[in-house]
């Protein structure tokens, strides 16, 4: 759950997930590959333009188009759909510092992926913004 920093900005508890993650891109009509599902956080999204898979990097075949070296973080929810500003409160300090992110939302919560090379810079920014790291 979230509480509030001064004003209306929510305080979010953020938990790092173990492992290195990758974001893979497949053709829009591709079947969901067997390697996509398994241990760790998994997100699969299909649009008219692509099939995207987020999963542990070790599962993504080398010949699959992907971007690796991501660290994953879970927002400790659940959050109600009418709670506003949760994701924004976390990504704003990162964006202002020039740190790129990849965000995924689920029914109960949000997940944030940050390039592993940026984690050392990102964590103090999140703490300074009032968020808790567990």
Secondary structure, 3 states (H helix, E strand, C coil): CCEECCCCCEECEEEECCCCEEEEEECCCCCCCHHHCCCCCCEEEECCCCEEEEEEHHHCCCCCCEEEEEEEEEECCCCCCCCCCHHHHHHHHHHHCCCCEEEEECCCCEEEEEEHHHHHHHHHHHHHCCCEEC
